Amino acid sequence: MELEFIKKLIIPAQTKIAMVILDGLGGLPLKPGGKTELETASTPNLDKLAVQSALGLTVPVGPGITPGSGPGHLAIFGYDPIRYEIGRGALEALGVDFELGADDVAARGNFCLLDSEGILLDRRAGRIPTVQASTLIEQLRGIKVEGVEFFIEPIKEHRFAFIMRAPGLEDTLSDSDPQRTGVPPLEIYATTSNSLRAAEFANRFIQQARNILAENASANMIMLRGFAQLPAIASYQELFKLTPAAIALNGMYRGVARLAGMEVLKVEGSSISDEFTTLEKNWNDFDFFYLHVKKTDTCGENGDFFGKVKAIEEVDELIPRLVALDPDVIIVSGDHSSPAVLKSHSWHPVPTLLYSKIVRPDGIPEFGERACLRGSLGIIPAKDVMPLALANAGRIAKYGA
Amino acid sequence: MELEFIKKLIIPAQTKIAMVILDGLGGLPLKPGGKTELETASTPNLDKLAVQSALGLTVPVGPGITPGSGPGHLAIFGYDPIRYEIGRGALEALGVDFELGADDVAARGNFCLLDSEGILLDRRAGRIPTVQASTLIEQLRGIKVEGVEFFIEPIKEHRFAFIMRAPGLEDTLSDSDPQRTGVPPLEIYATTSNSLRAAEFANRFIQQARNILAENASANMIMLRGFAQLPAIASYQELFKLTPAAIALNGMYRGVARLAGMEVLKVEGSSISDEFTTLEKNWNDFDFFYLHVKKTDTCGENGDFFGKVKAIEEVDELIPRLVALDPDVIIVSGDHSSPAVLKSHSWHPVPTLLYSKIVRPDGIPEFGERACLRGSLGIIPAKDVMPLALANAGRIAKYGA
């Protein structure tokens, strides 16, 4: 179902939707026959909510497809993650909370080391300390090229975000990183005629950077790759007539939320509880809330099964504070699975709970992968969750007479 | 799956399919933890049939989309309800059993009241009694415009169906109803160049109507809105090589059935039992039967939970008469849900039963929302039911060698 189809049916309402995303929520048992992280966790509050909810499993992108955080979030936000892609460069810029505009072309930057012949010796410049990279970045900020504005933001060690801003720029550019040593960095070229100007700007930046860094012993060059603009997606205001807010501690999630038109709220502190406090404080001012929990994914990616269990339990203890706000619709889900046994994102469907006063309740007193399999949402594309949430919030008019 | 794909695989057979549609069948419990209307109803005959059937839930249009009766029926008949739309005007005409042709453009008509300056005082002409409206309609039937034929059929009170018939007419026309009082009715204009002639015909009709009604104290004008032609859908004969018949008491359902090429059978009487009698009488002459039960939806929309329970039980008692005819395939489903607690149509998936001698039986001895959730049909688009029914009727050939 196309968003354009739903958009035509959207009606305003005085209802509130809260979407709690536990990053990488779905898991796997440590041993066959065992329980997943979510099934292992003691979640009395989620279980209580589950009884009155419709449960199911969401497939973020497609069967067998392991989503990155970008596509995983686009999907649970209701957008087709295959149609709309957030390129590497744009993701890096979002990740450092850079407010990327529609005309900006972003890339991932690396410091690197060349020999006297200009041949790549080290693609990561010995992973120079972040503080040292920041000093170099200060120097690069002096680079000026007429007709374009450059932004450079440190990320970690040798990595930085690079952004070019000028009207009409396009991102169809090749990488300068050859992905191996023993050869010189590549010139950047335009892969379509629309990005000739962008290619020239990027090459001129690199040339000046090379001059500035020439005397540096560990990082005498930079490389740029993954040039990308933001996909042009319609906002929640435009599509759904919602006034949406986002609560997330990490830049990338704030960035994807901003892309959907959400106002990113300031969180005082850095705990999950602080995020719920932000939710409470802002409850009256918005009608859609996205609250992102990172810890579940971090533990999953670290292979820390019981850390992930604990993170889930930490969220469960905060659920009564959400319920006390009396949202019309509550979604609890993830952007993808991150089973601790895999130490990575995975394609496995994601447990999903949809609560509302007018949902058809499954009466299943448990929130877990196998419990969700018995639920009435079925196994659905993640992008179908938002239309269901909107319907449960009384925000979709009848189609046809 | 496209109908064109199925069409190529269709083979004739000596089998019969019976589709019983309980309008608005799906429901919700009165209280969380309770039973739905269908789960509450005592349905020994449906339960017995369920044991030998495949159960599932159908999604008429898409997740979160509440279908009107038009899209709900198109879907369960096998057509894509987003691709084929039945506009308001066409629905009104079908609703009064008008045999709308491909070139006909229909609209919903209202009597209304203007002041001496031509400003709208009452958009509904005080809801004049139907009998009085019928007298005025008799007068309007005298209106002649060269090159077009007009039809006007009373509906109820101030409402009537208006139809223009001429070769090549198109329905891209604006409304004359401004949707508010204090302004004059609008002229109808063509929204594409293909409907210039239709706009002229409609405006000339309205002008003559105004002259005829000028002296009437309560209804001195008419307004037209929702101009629509029937969507051009292929018939059951053409698509499925079926000889289909429809049994329905309300015009709209007869109309949609006619659109699919079904022969609409005359029902002696107006009870559900009378509909089953019609089925029995015509059993030998057709190989597909659509039998529509309205009462379930009426009770749902009226918020009458137990009335809906009773209507379901009334159908259940008649099921043995259907089974006695020994159909090869029986479908029991709805066109959408109409939970009494919502007093309206809704998006919730619809319980569906598919019986045949060669279905893989689920062995579930109950027909209800949660029983269907455990069934082997899964949660499927409503338009997938007909291909399954046809396969169970031995009417779809093997695809590929």
Chai-1 contact restraints between the chains, C-beta under 6 A:
chainA,res_idxA,chainB,res_idxB,connection_type,confidence,min_distance_angstrom,max_distance_angstrom,comment,restraint_id
A,M1,B,G62,contact,1.0,0.0,6.0,A-B,restraint_1
A,Q52,B,P32,contact,1.0,0.0,6.0,A-B,restraint_2
A,R360,B,L28,contact,1.0,0.0,6.0,A-B,restraint_3
A,R360,B,H348,contact,1.0,0.0,6.0,A-B,restraint_4
A,P361,B,P32,contact,1.0,0.0,6.0,A-B,restraint_5
A,S376,B,L373,contact,1.0,0.0,6.0,A-B,restraint_6
A,G378,B,I379,contact,1.0,0.0,6.0,A-B,restraint_7
A,D384,B,P63,contact,1.0,0.0,6.0,A-B,restraint_8
A,P387,B,P63,contact,1.0,0.0,6.0,A-B,restraint_9
A,P387,B,G64,contact,1.0,0.0,6.0,A-B,restraint_10
A,L388,B,P63,contact,1.0,0.0,6.0,A-B,restraint_11
A,L388,B,G64,contact,1.0,0.0,6.0,A-B,restraint_12
A,L390,B,G64,contact,1.0,0.0,6.0,A-B,restraint_13
A,A391,B,G64,contact,1.0,0.0,6.0,A-B,restraint_14
A,A391,B,W347,contact,1.0,0.0,6.0,A-B,restraint_15
A,I396,B,G64,contact,1.0,0.0,6.0,A-B,restraint_16
A,K398,B,T66,contact,1.0,0.0,6.0,A-B,restraint_17
A,K398,B,G68,contact,1.0,0.0,6.0,A-B,restraint_18
A,K398,B,H345,contact,1.0,0.0,6.0,A-B,restraint_19
A,Y399,B,V61,contact,1.0,0.0,6.0,A-B,restraint_20
A,Y399,B,I65,contact,1.0,0.0,6.0,A-B,restraint_21
A,Y399,B,P67,contact,1.0,0.0,6.0,A-B,restraint_22
A,Y399,B,P71,contact,1.0,0.0,6.0,A-B,restraint_23
A,G400,B,G68,contact,1.0,0.0,6.0,A-B,restraint_24
A,G400,B,G70,contact,1.0,0.0,6.0,A-B,restraint_25
A,G400,B,P71,contact,1.0,0.0,6.0,A-B,restraint_26
A,A401,B,G68,contact,1.0,0.0,6.0,A-B,restraint_27
A,A401,B,G70,contact,1.0,0.0,6.0,A-B,restraint_28
A,A401,B,R88,contact,1.0,0.0,6.0,A-B,restraint_29
A,A401,B,L91,contact,1.0,0.0,6.0,A-B,restraint_30
